[in-house]
Amino acid sequence: PENLFGFANVTPLVHKDGLPKEGADALDAVSAKLDTKTLLELDAQVQLEKKDPLDVAKAWLKSAGLA
């Protein structure tokens, strides 16, 4: 139905044996700070403000102390 959106849960899919510890640590750090409210704000920057997704992601990572 129109205007019906589900939860914005991000789930990374990786092969466990192929992901180094540093990669798992990075995913855990992002998961700890990226909540639904923030994800929706980032999405609005891309969808509504037409900002580049890579620029939005880089800015958020920096603001969250992850870059």
PDB file of N, CA, C, O and CB in Angstrom:
ATOM      1  N   PRO A   1       0.824  -1.205   0.000  1.00  0.00           N
ATOM      2  CA  PRO A   1       0.000   0.000   0.000  1.00  0.00           C
ATOM      3  C   PRO A   1       0.866   1.267   0.000  1.00  0.00           C
ATOM      4  O   PRO A   1       2.005   1.272   0.468  1.00  0.00           O
ATOM      5  CB  PRO A   1      -0.936   0.000   1.217  1.00  0.00           C
ATOM      6  N   GLU A   2       0.293   2.310  -0.530  1.00  0.00           N
ATOM      7  CA  GLU A   2       1.005   3.581  -0.608  1.00  0.00           C
ATOM      8  C   GLU A   2       1.368   4.096   0.781  1.00  0.00           C
ATOM      9  O   GLU A   2       0.573   4.003   1.716  1.00  0.00           O
ATOM     10  CB  GLU A   2       0.159   4.617  -1.349  1.00  0.00           C
ATOM     11  N   ASN A   3       2.567   4.635   0.905  1.00  0.00           N
ATOM     12  CA  ASN A   3       3.082   5.219   2.146  1.00  0.00           C
ATOM     13  C   ASN A   3       3.232   4.222   3.287  1.00  0.00           C
ATOM     14  O   ASN A   3       3.228   4.621   4.452  1.00  0.00           O
ATOM     15  CB  ASN A   3       2.184   6.322   2.584  1.00  0.00           C
ATOM     16  N   LEU A   4       3.361   2.961   2.985  1.00  0.00           N
ATOM     17  CA  LEU A   4       3.567   1.949   4.007  1.00  0.00           C
ATOM     18  C   LEU A   4       4.997   1.435   3.905  1.00  0.00           C
ATOM     19  O   LEU A   4       5.385   0.844   2.897  1.00  0.00           O
ATOM     20  CB  LEU A   4       2.544   0.790   3.861  1.00  0.00           C
ATOM     21  N   PHE A   5       5.767   1.662   4.944  1.00  0.00           N
ATOM     22  CA  PHE A   5       7.162   1.261   4.940  1.00  0.00           C
ATOM     23  C   PHE A   5       7.436   0.373   6.137  1.00  0.00           C
ATOM     24  O   PHE A   5       6.888   0.592   7.217  1.00  0.00           O
ATOM     25  CB  PHE A   5       8.089   2.488   4.948  1.00  0.00           C
ATOM     26  N   GLY A   6       8.267  -0.614   5.951  1.00  0.00           N
ATOM     27  CA  GLY A   6       8.663  -1.495   7.043  1.00  0.00           C
ATOM     28  C   GLY A   6       9.832  -0.912   7.809  1.00  0.00           C
ATOM     29  O   GLY A   6      10.278   0.202   7.537  1.00  0.00           O
ATOM     30  N   PHE A   7      10.311  -1.661   8.749  1.00  0.00           N
ATOM     31  CA  PHE A   7      11.466  -1.243   9.529  1.00  0.00           C
ATOM     32  C   PHE A   7      12.702  -1.179   8.639  1.00  0.00           C
ATOM     33  O   PHE A   7      12.841  -1.939   7.681  1.00  0.00           O
ATOM     34  CB  PHE A   7      11.699  -2.201  10.711  1.00  0.00           C
ATOM     35  N   ALA A   8      13.590  -0.258   8.977  1.00  0.00           N
ATOM     36  CA  ALA A   8      14.826  -0.084   8.200  1.00  0.00           C
ATOM     37  C   ALA A   8      15.970  -0.809   8.898  1.00  0.00           C
ATOM     38  O   ALA A   8      16.894  -0.186   9.420  1.00  0.00           O
ATOM     39  CB  ALA A   8      15.168   1.429   8.020  1.00  0.00           C
ATOM     40  N   ASN A   9      15.891  -2.124   8.898  1.00  0.00           N
ATOM     41  CA  ASN A   9      16.950  -2.918   9.513  1.00  0.00           C
ATOM     42  C   ASN A   9      17.980  -3.272   8.449  1.00  0.00           C
ATOM     43  O   ASN A   9      17.649  -3.859   7.419  1.00  0.00           O
ATOM     44  CB  ASN A   9      16.375  -4.204  10.180  1.00  0.00           C
ATOM     45  N   VAL A  10      19.222  -2.911   8.707  1.00  0.00           N
ATOM     46  CA  VAL A  10      20.302  -3.218   7.779  1.00  0.00           C
ATOM     47  C   VAL A  10      21.021  -4.466   8.271  1.00  0.00           C
ATOM     48  O   VAL A  10      21.461  -4.524   9.418  1.00  0.00           O
ATOM     49  CB  VAL A  10      21.290  -2.019   7.644  1.00  0.00           C
ATOM     50  N   THR A  11      21.136  -5.449   7.414  1.00  0.00           N
ATOM     51  CA  THR A  11      21.802  -6.690   7.782  1.00  0.00           C
ATOM     52  C   THR A  11      22.877  -6.998   6.747  1.00  0.00           C
ATOM     53  O   THR A  11      22.561  -7.350   5.610  1.00  0.00           O
ATOM     54  CB  THR A  11      20.785  -7.861   7.893  1.00  0.00           C
ATOM     55  N   PRO A  12      24.145  -6.868   7.133  1.00  0.00           N
ATOM     56  CA  PRO A  12      25.201  -7.207   6.186  1.00  0.00           C
ATOM     57  C   PRO A  12      25.286  -8.724   6.008  1.00  0.00           C
ATOM     58  O   PRO A  12      25.183  -9.481   6.973  1.00  0.00           O
ATOM     59  CB  PRO A  12      26.557  -6.642   6.661  1.00  0.00           C
ATOM     60  N   LEU A  13      25.472  -9.143   4.787  1.00  0.00           N
ATOM     61  CA  LEU A  13      25.614 -10.561   4.499  1.00  0.00           C
ATOM     62  C   LEU A  13      27.020 -10.809   3.979  1.00  0.00           C
ATOM     63  O   LEU A  13      27.406 -10.293   2.930  1.00  0.00           O
ATOM     64  CB  LEU A  13      24.545 -11.041   3.475  1.00  0.00           C
ATOM     65  N   VAL A  14      27.771 -11.594   4.712  1.00  0.00           N
ATOM     66  CA  VAL A  14      29.140 -11.918   4.320  1.00  0.00           C
ATOM     67  C   VAL A  14      29.413 -13.382   4.646  1.00  0.00           C
ATOM     68  O   VAL A  14      28.764 -13.976   5.507  1.00  0.00           O
ATOM     69  CB  VAL A  14      30.167 -10.988   5.036  1.00  0.00           C
ATOM     70  N   HIS A  15      30.370 -13.937   3.952  1.00  0.00           N
ATOM     71  CA  HIS A  15      30.801 -15.297   4.261  1.00  0.00           C
ATOM     72  C   HIS A  15      31.709 -15.213   5.484  1.00  0.00           C
ATOM     73  O   HIS A  15      32.769 -14.590   5.423  1.00  0.00           O
ATOM     74  CB  HIS A  15      31.538 -15.971   3.035  1.00  0.00           C
ATOM     75  N   LYS A  16      31.315 -15.821   6.572  1.00  0.00           N
ATOM     76  CA  LYS A  16      32.020 -15.704   7.847  1.00  0.00           C
ATOM     77  C   LYS A  16      33.514 -16.013   7.734  1.00  0.00           C
ATOM     78  O   LYS A  16      34.339 -15.302   8.309  1.00  0.00           O
ATOM     79  CB  LYS A  16      31.390 -16.626   8.862  1.00  0.00           C
ATOM     80  N   ASP A  17      33.861 -17.052   7.011  1.00  0.00           N
ATOM     81  CA  ASP A  17      35.265 -17.430   6.893  1.00  0.00           C
ATOM     82  C   ASP A  17      36.065 -16.460   6.033  1.00  0.00           C
ATOM     83  O   ASP A  17      37.291 -16.412   6.134  1.00  0.00           O
ATOM     84  CB  ASP A  17      35.373 -18.818   6.319  1.00  0.00           C
ATOM     85  N   GLY A  18      35.386 -15.686   5.190  1.00  0.00           N
ATOM     86  CA  GLY A  18      36.076 -14.773   4.291  1.00  0.00           C
ATOM     87  C   GLY A  18      36.203 -13.362   4.824  1.00  0.00           C
ATOM     88  O   GLY A  18      36.760 -12.497   4.148  1.00  0.00           O
ATOM     89  N   LEU A  19      35.697 -13.110   6.025  1.00  0.00           N
ATOM     90  CA  LEU A  19      35.722 -11.763   6.588  1.00  0.00           C
ATOM     91  C   LEU A  19      36.781 -11.687   7.681  1.00  0.00           C
ATOM     92  O   LEU A  19      36.677 -12.380   8.694  1.00  0.00           O
ATOM     93  CB  LEU A  19      34.330 -11.371   7.147  1.00  0.00           C
ATOM     94  N   PRO A  20      37.804 -10.847   7.483  1.00  0.00           N
ATOM     95  CA  PRO A  20      38.820 -10.724   8.536  1.00  0.00           C
ATOM     96  C   PRO A  20      38.237 -10.072   9.785  1.00  0.00           C
ATOM     97  O   PRO A  20      37.193  -9.423   9.716  1.00  0.00           O
ATOM     98  CB  PRO A  20      40.023  -9.910   8.032  1.00  0.00           C
ATOM     99  N   LYS A  21      38.896 -10.237  10.910  1.00  0.00           N
ATOM    100  CA  LYS A  21      38.426  -9.668  12.176  1.00  0.00           C
ATOM    101  C   LYS A  21      38.220  -8.165  12.066  1.00  0.00           C
ATOM    102  O   LYS A  21      37.279  -7.625  12.648  1.00  0.00           O
ATOM    103  CB  LYS A  21      39.416  -9.974  13.297  1.00  0.00           C
ATOM    104  N   GLU A  22      39.090  -7.486  11.324  1.00  0.00           N
ATOM    105  CA  GLU A  22      38.949  -6.038  11.162  1.00  0.00           C
ATOM    106  C   GLU A  22      37.637  -5.685  10.475  1.00  0.00           C
ATOM    107  O   GLU A  22      36.999  -4.689  10.815  1.00  0.00           O
ATOM    108  CB  GLU A  22      40.124  -5.475  10.364  1.00  0.00           C
ATOM    109  N   GLY A  23      37.238  -6.505   9.508  1.00  0.00           N
ATOM    110  CA  GLY A  23      35.969  -6.289   8.811  1.00  0.00           C
ATOM    111  C   GLY A  23      34.788  -6.494   9.742  1.00  0.00           C
ATOM    112  O   GLY A  23      33.841  -5.707   9.727  1.00  0.00           O
ATOM    113  N   ALA A  24      34.835  -7.541  10.551  1.00  0.00           N
ATOM    114  CA  ALA A  24      33.763  -7.800  11.517  1.00  0.00           C
ATOM    115  C   ALA A  24      33.700  -6.677  12.550  1.00  0.00           C
ATOM    116  O   ALA A  24      32.615  -6.249  12.942  1.00  0.00           O
ATOM    117  CB  ALA A  24      33.976  -9.163  12.216  1.00  0.00           C
ATOM    118  N   ASP A  25      34.860  -6.207  12.987  1.00  0.00           N
ATOM    119  CA  ASP A  25      34.893  -5.105  13.951  1.00  0.00           C
ATOM    120  C   ASP A  25      34.291  -3.834  13.358  1.00  0.00           C
ATOM    121  O   ASP A  25      33.577  -3.104  14.046  1.00  0.00           O
ATOM    122  CB  ASP A  25      36.333  -4.840  14.409  1.00  0.00           C
ATOM    123  N   ALA A  26      34.578  -3.565  12.079  1.00  0.00           N
ATOM    124  CA  ALA A  26      34.028  -2.385  11.409  1.00  0.00           C
ATOM    125  C   ALA A  26      32.505  -2.483  11.305  1.00  0.00           C
ATOM    126  O   ALA A  26      31.797  -1.510  11.566  1.00  0.00           O
ATOM    127  CB  ALA A  26      34.648  -2.223  10.005  1.00  0.00           C
ATOM    128  N   LEU A  27      32.008  -3.657  10.925  1.00  0.00           N
ATOM    129  CA  LEU A  27      30.553  -3.844  10.847  1.00  0.00           C
ATOM    130  C   LEU A  27      29.895  -3.678  12.210  1.00  0.00           C
ATOM    131  O   LEU A  27      28.824  -3.081  12.315  1.00  0.00           O
ATOM    132  CB  LEU A  27      30.224  -5.226  10.279  1.00  0.00           C
ATOM    133  N   ASP A  28      30.527  -4.200  13.246  1.00  0.00           N
ATOM    134  CA  ASP A  28      29.982  -4.066  14.596  1.00  0.00           C
ATOM    135  C   ASP A  28      29.949  -2.600  15.031  1.00  0.00           C
ATOM    136  O   ASP A  28      28.992  -2.165  15.670  1.00  0.00           O
ATOM    137  CB  ASP A  28      30.809  -4.895  15.590  1.00  0.00           C
ATOM    138  N   ALA A  29      30.992  -1.837  14.686  1.00  0.00           N
ATOM    139  CA  ALA A  29      31.052  -0.423  15.063  1.00  0.00           C
ATOM    140  C   ALA A  29      29.947   0.372  14.373  1.00  0.00           C
ATOM    141  O   ALA A  29      29.312   1.225  14.992  1.00  0.00           O
ATOM    142  CB  ALA A  29      32.428   0.168  14.712  1.00  0.00           C
ATOM    143  N   VAL A  30      29.720   0.094  13.100  1.00  0.00           N
ATOM    144  CA  VAL A  30      28.644   0.777  12.373  1.00  0.00           C
ATOM    145  C   VAL A  30      27.292   0.372  12.952  1.00  0.00           C
ATOM    146  O   VAL A  30      26.435   1.225  13.181  1.00  0.00           O
ATOM    147  CB  VAL A  30      28.704   0.449  10.857  1.00  0.00           C
ATOM    148  N   SER A  31      27.099  -0.910  13.186  1.00  0.00           N
ATOM    149  CA  SER A  31      25.823  -1.394  13.732  1.00  0.00           C
ATOM    150  C   SER A  31      25.503  -0.777  15.087  1.00  0.00           C
ATOM    151  O   SER A  31      24.338  -0.536  15.404  1.00  0.00           O
ATOM    152  CB  SER A  31      25.850  -2.908  13.860  1.00  0.00           C
ATOM    153  N   ALA A  32      26.524  -0.524  15.875  1.00  0.00           N
ATOM    154  CA  ALA A  32      26.310   0.055  17.206  1.00  0.00           C
ATOM    155  C   ALA A  32      25.835   1.499  17.138  1.00  0.00           C
ATOM    156  O   ALA A  32      25.189   1.981  18.068  1.00  0.00           O
ATOM    157  CB  ALA A  32      27.588  -0.021  18.019  1.00  0.00           C
ATOM    158  N   LYS A  33      26.147   2.193  16.053  1.00  0.00           N
ATOM    159  CA  LYS A  33      25.809   3.616  15.968  1.00  0.00           C
ATOM    160  C   LYS A  33      24.712   3.949  14.972  1.00  0.00           C
ATOM    161  O   LYS A  33      24.143   5.039  15.034  1.00  0.00           O
ATOM    162  CB  LYS A  33      27.020   4.386  15.615  1.00  0.00           C
ATOM    163  N   LEU A  34      24.402   3.050  14.063  1.00  0.00           N
ATOM    164  CA  LEU A  34      23.428   3.343  13.012  1.00  0.00           C
ATOM    165  C   LEU A  34      22.049   2.852  13.433  1.00  0.00           C
ATOM    166  O   LEU A  34      21.729   1.670  13.307  1.00  0.00           O
ATOM    167  CB  LEU A  34      23.850   2.693  11.674  1.00  0.00           C
ATOM    168  N   ASP A  35      21.246   3.775  13.932  1.00  0.00           N
ATOM    169  CA  ASP A  35      19.883   3.422  14.337  1.00  0.00           C
ATOM    170  C   ASP A  35      18.897   3.801  13.227  1.00  0.00           C
ATOM    171  O   ASP A  35      19.281   4.406  12.226  1.00  0.00           O
ATOM    172  CB  ASP A  35      19.503   4.132  15.671  1.00  0.00           C
ATOM    173  N   THR A  36      17.643   3.443  13.412  1.00  0.00           N
ATOM    174  CA  THR A  36      16.624   3.686  12.385  1.00  0.00           C
ATOM    175  C   THR A  36      16.466   5.170  12.099  1.00  0.00           C
ATOM    176  O   THR A  36      16.358   5.561  10.937  1.00  0.00           O
ATOM    177  CB  THR A  36      15.283   3.096  12.816  1.00  0.00           C
ATOM    178  N   LYS A  37      16.449   6.001  13.125  1.00  0.00           N
ATOM    179  CA  LYS A  37      16.288   7.446  12.935  1.00  0.00           C
ATOM    180  C   LYS A  37      17.410   7.991  12.053  1.00  0.00           C
ATOM    181  O   LYS A  37      17.158   8.752  11.118  1.00  0.00           O
ATOM    182  CB  LYS A  37      16.272   8.179  14.299  1.00  0.00           C
ATOM    183  N   THR A  38      18.639   7.603  12.350  1.00  0.00           N
ATOM    184  CA  THR A  38      19.782   8.072  11.574  1.00  0.00           C
ATOM    185  C   THR A  38      19.715   7.557  10.146  1.00  0.00           C
ATOM    186  O   THR A  38      19.982   8.303   9.204  1.00  0.00           O
ATOM    187  CB  THR A  38      21.090   7.635  12.230  1.00  0.00           C
ATOM    188  N   LEU A  39      19.366   6.309   9.980  1.00  0.00           N
ATOM    189  CA  LEU A  39      19.262   5.728   8.650  1.00  0.00           C
ATOM    190  C   LEU A  39      18.234   6.475   7.805  1.00  0.00           C
ATOM    191  O   LEU A  39      18.469   6.730   6.624  1.00  0.00           O
ATOM    192  CB  LEU A  39      18.894   4.249   8.745  1.00  0.00           C
ATOM    193  N   LEU A  40      17.106   6.824   8.398  1.00  0.00           N
ATOM    194  CA  LEU A  40      16.080   7.576   7.671  1.00  0.00           C
ATOM    195  C   LEU A  40      16.574   8.971   7.305  1.00  0.00           C
ATOM    196  O   LEU A  40      16.266   9.470   6.223  1.00  0.00           O
ATOM    197  CB  LEU A  40      14.800   7.676   8.505  1.00  0.00           C
ATOM    198  N   GLU A  41      17.336   9.604   8.193  1.00  0.00           N
ATOM    199  CA  GLU A  41      17.899  10.920   7.898  1.00  0.00           C
ATOM    200  C   GLU A  41      18.901  10.833   6.740  1.00  0.00           C
ATOM    201  O   GLU A  41      18.910  11.688   5.855  1.00  0.00           O
ATOM    202  CB  GLU A  41      18.580  11.508   9.155  1.00  0.00           C
ATOM    203  N   LEU A  42      19.728   9.811   6.753  1.00  0.00           N
ATOM    204  CA  LEU A  42      20.696   9.629   5.677  1.00  0.00           C
ATOM    205  C   LEU A  42      19.979   9.351   4.357  1.00  0.00           C
ATOM    206  O   LEU A  42      20.367   9.879   3.315  1.00  0.00           O
ATOM    207  CB  LEU A  42      21.668   8.481   6.011  1.00  0.00           C
ATOM    208  N   ASP A  43      18.947   8.533   4.402  1.00  0.00           N
ATOM    209  CA  ASP A  43      18.182   8.218   3.207  1.00  0.00           C
ATOM    210  C   ASP A  43      17.514   9.475   2.641  1.00  0.00           C
ATOM    211  O   ASP A  43      17.461   9.658   1.425  1.00  0.00           O
ATOM    212  CB  ASP A  43      17.129   7.147   3.517  1.00  0.00           C
ATOM    213  N   ALA A  44      17.008  10.331   3.516  1.00  0.00           N
ATOM    214  CA  ALA A  44      16.370  11.572   3.066  1.00  0.00           C
ATOM    215  C   ALA A  44      17.375  12.466   2.345  1.00  0.00           C
ATOM    216  O   ALA A  44      17.029  13.119   1.360  1.00  0.00           O
ATOM    217  CB  ALA A  44      15.752  12.325   4.259  1.00  0.00           C
ATOM    218  N   GLN A  45      18.607  12.500   2.823  1.00  0.00           N
ATOM    219  CA  GLN A  45      19.622  13.298   2.153  1.00  0.00           C
ATOM    220  C   GLN A  45      19.848  12.813   0.720  1.00  0.00           C
ATOM    221  O   GLN A  45      20.044  13.615  -0.193  1.00  0.00           O
ATOM    222  CB  GLN A  45      20.933  13.254   2.938  1.00  0.00           C
ATOM    223  N   VAL A  46      19.819  11.521   0.540  1.00  0.00           N
ATOM    224  CA  VAL A  46      20.037  10.946  -0.791  1.00  0.00           C
ATOM    225  C   VAL A  46      18.783  11.077  -1.653  1.00  0.00           C
ATOM    226  O   VAL A  46      18.858  11.532  -2.794  1.00  0.00           O
ATOM    227  CB  VAL A  46      20.450   9.467  -0.678  1.00  0.00           C
ATOM    228  N   GLN A  47      17.633  10.680  -1.113  1.00  0.00           N
ATOM    229  CA  GLN A  47      16.409  10.642  -1.915  1.00  0.00           C
ATOM    230  C   GLN A  47      15.790  12.026  -2.142  1.00  0.00           C
ATOM    231  O   GLN A  47      15.365  12.343  -3.254  1.00  0.00           O
ATOM    232  CB  GLN A  47      15.396   9.745  -1.246  1.00  0.00           C
ATOM    233  N   LEU A  48      15.740  12.839  -1.100  1.00  0.00           N
ATOM    234  CA  LEU A  48      15.052  14.123  -1.204  1.00  0.00           C
ATOM    235  C   LEU A  48      15.971  15.274  -1.587  1.00  0.00           C
ATOM    236  O   LEU A  48      15.601  16.146  -2.373  1.00  0.00           O
ATOM    237  CB  LEU A  48      14.381  14.439   0.093  1.00  0.00           C
ATOM    238  N   GLU A  49      17.173  15.264  -1.021  1.00  0.00           N
ATOM    239  CA  GLU A  49      18.109  16.352  -1.280  1.00  0.00           C
ATOM    240  C   GLU A  49      19.035  16.044  -2.450  1.00  0.00           C
ATOM    241  O   GLU A  49      19.832  16.889  -2.859  1.00  0.00           O
ATOM    242  CB  GLU A  49      18.930  16.638  -0.040  1.00  0.00           C
ATOM    243  N   LYS A  50      18.927  14.838  -2.983  1.00  0.00           N
ATOM    244  CA  LYS A  50      19.692  14.400  -4.152  1.00  0.00           C
ATOM    245  C   LYS A  50      21.200  14.465  -3.942  1.00  0.00           C
ATOM    246  O   LYS A  50      21.950  14.740  -4.878  1.00  0.00           O
ATOM    247  CB  LYS A  50      19.320  15.238  -5.345  1.00  0.00           C
ATOM    248  N   LYS A  51      21.646  14.212  -2.706  1.00  0.00           N
ATOM    249  CA  LYS A  51      23.079  14.176  -2.428  1.00  0.00           C
ATOM    250  C   LYS A  51      23.638  12.828  -2.862  1.00  0.00           C
ATOM    251  O   LYS A  51      22.916  11.833  -2.937  1.00  0.00           O
ATOM    252  CB  LYS A  51      23.363  14.432  -0.921  1.00  0.00           C
ATOM    253  N   ASP A  52      24.930  12.814  -3.146  1.00  0.00           N
ATOM    254  CA  ASP A  52      25.600  11.592  -3.549  1.00  0.00           C
ATOM    255  C   ASP A  52      25.652  10.620  -2.359  1.00  0.00           C
ATOM    256  O   ASP A  52      26.073  11.018  -1.273  1.00  0.00           O
ATOM    257  CB  ASP A  52      27.028  11.900  -4.079  1.00  0.00           C
ATOM    258  N   PRO A  53      25.236   9.362  -2.536  1.00  0.00           N
ATOM    259  CA  PRO A  53      25.232   8.407  -1.428  1.00  0.00           C
ATOM    260  C   PRO A  53      26.604   8.215  -0.780  1.00  0.00           C
ATOM    261  O   PRO A  53      26.701   8.083   0.440  1.00  0.00           O
ATOM    262  CB  PRO A  53      24.725   7.081  -1.911  1.00  0.00           C
ATOM    263  N   LEU A  54      27.655   8.200  -1.587  1.00  0.00           N
ATOM    264  CA  LEU A  54      28.998   8.026  -1.041  1.00  0.00           C
ATOM    265  C   LEU A  54      29.393   9.204  -0.161  1.00  0.00           C
ATOM    266  O   LEU A  54      30.006   9.020   0.891  1.00  0.00           O
ATOM    267  CB  LEU A  54      30.011   7.852  -2.168  1.00  0.00           C
ATOM    268  N   ASP A  55      29.042  10.418  -0.593  1.00  0.00           N
ATOM    269  CA  ASP A  55      29.342  11.607   0.212  1.00  0.00           C
ATOM    270  C   ASP A  55      28.570  11.591   1.528  1.00  0.00           C
ATOM    271  O   ASP A  55      29.110  11.947   2.576  1.00  0.00           O
ATOM    272  CB  ASP A  55      29.009  12.882  -0.574  1.00  0.00           C
ATOM    273  N   VAL A  56      27.314  11.179   1.470  1.00  0.00           N
ATOM    274  CA  VAL A  56      26.481  11.103   2.675  1.00  0.00           C
ATOM    275  C   VAL A  56      27.063  10.075   3.642  1.00  0.00           C
ATOM    276  O   VAL A  56      27.160  10.332   4.842  1.00  0.00           O
ATOM    277  CB  VAL A  56      25.014  10.737   2.313  1.00  0.00           C
ATOM    278  N   ALA A  57      27.446   8.918   3.121  1.00  0.00           N
ATOM    279  CA  ALA A  57      28.009   7.865   3.966  1.00  0.00           C
ATOM    280  C   ALA A  57      29.322   8.311   4.598  1.00  0.00           C
ATOM    281  O   ALA A  57      29.543   8.111   5.792  1.00  0.00           O
ATOM    282  CB  ALA A  57      28.225   6.586   3.153  1.00  0.00           C
ATOM    283  N   LYS A  58      30.187   8.914   3.796  1.00  0.00           N
ATOM    284  CA  LYS A  58      31.471   9.385   4.332  1.00  0.00           C
ATOM    285  C   LYS A  58      31.270  10.431   5.423  1.00  0.00           C
ATOM    286  O   LYS A  58      31.950  10.395   6.449  1.00  0.00           O
ATOM    287  CB  LYS A  58      32.335   9.966   3.211  1.00  0.00           C
ATOM    288  N   ALA A  59      30.346  11.357   5.210  1.00  0.00           N
ATOM    289  CA  ALA A  59      30.086  12.402   6.206  1.00  0.00           C
ATOM    290  C   ALA A  59      29.554  11.791   7.495  1.00  0.00           C
ATOM    291  O   ALA A  59      29.941  12.211   8.586  1.00  0.00           O
ATOM    292  CB  ALA A  59      29.086  13.439   5.658  1.00  0.00           C
ATOM    293  N   TRP A  60      28.663  10.797   7.379  1.00  0.00           N
ATOM    294  CA  TRP A  60      28.124  10.168   8.583  1.00  0.00           C
ATOM    295  C   TRP A  60      29.210   9.393   9.329  1.00  0.00           C
ATOM    296  O   TRP A  60      29.308   9.485  10.552  1.00  0.00           O
ATOM    297  CB  TRP A  60      26.960   9.233   8.222  1.00  0.00           C
ATOM    298  N   LEU A  61      30.014   8.643   8.607  1.00  0.00           N
ATOM    299  CA  LEU A  61      31.094   7.896   9.249  1.00  0.00           C
ATOM    300  C   LEU A  61      32.024   8.836  10.017  1.00  0.00           C
ATOM    301  O   LEU A  61      32.451   8.528  11.130  1.00  0.00           O
ATOM    302  CB  LEU A  61      31.891   7.100   8.201  1.00  0.00           C
ATOM    303  N   LYS A  62      32.328   9.973   9.417  1.00  0.00           N
ATOM    304  CA  LYS A  62      33.199  10.951  10.082  1.00  0.00           C
ATOM    305  C   LYS A  62      32.504  11.509  11.323  1.00  0.00           C
ATOM    306  O   LYS A  62      33.117  11.598  12.386  1.00  0.00           O
ATOM    307  CB  LYS A  62      33.579  12.103   9.109  1.00  0.00           C
ATOM    308  N   SER A  63      31.234  11.885  11.196  1.00  0.00           N
ATOM    309  CA  SER A  63      30.500  12.464  12.331  1.00  0.00           C
ATOM    310  C   SER A  63      30.307  11.461  13.463  1.00  0.00           C
ATOM    311  O   SER A  63      30.191  11.845  14.627  1.00  0.00           O
ATOM    312  CB  SER A  63      29.141  12.979  11.869  1.00  0.00           C
ATOM    313  N   ALA A  64      30.274  10.170  13.119  1.00  0.00           N
ATOM    314  CA  ALA A  64      30.099   9.114  14.125  1.00  0.00           C
ATOM    315  C   ALA A  64      31.435   8.667  14.718  1.00  0.00           C
ATOM    316  O   ALA A  64      31.477   7.797  15.588  1.00  0.00           O
ATOM    317  CB  ALA A  64      29.379   7.912  13.508  1.00  0.00           C
ATOM    318  N   GLY A  65      32.530   9.273  14.237  1.00  0.00           N
ATOM    319  CA  GLY A  65      33.850   8.911  14.744  1.00  0.00           C
ATOM    320  C   GLY A  65      34.364   7.592  14.208  1.00  0.00           C
ATOM    321  O   GLY A  65      35.183   6.930  14.845  1.00  0.00           O
ATOM    322  N   LEU A  66      33.879   7.206  13.024  1.00  0.00           N
ATOM    323  CA  LEU A  66      34.252   5.922  12.449  1.00  0.00           C
ATOM    324  C   LEU A  66      35.161   6.063  11.218  1.00  0.00           C
ATOM    325  O   LEU A  66      35.512   5.070  10.580  1.00  0.00           O
ATOM    326  CB  LEU A  66      33.004   5.153  12.076  1.00  0.00           C
ATOM    327  N   ALA A  67      35.530   7.287  10.901  1.00  0.00           N
ATOM    328  CA  ALA A  67      36.397   7.481   9.723  1.00  0.00           C
ATOM    329  C   ALA A  67      37.542   8.401  10.076  1.00  0.00           C
ATOM    330  O   ALA A  67      38.384   8.692   9.226  1.00  0.00           O
ATOM    331  CB  ALA A  67      35.600   8.058   8.528  1.00  0.00           C
TER     332      ALA A  67
END
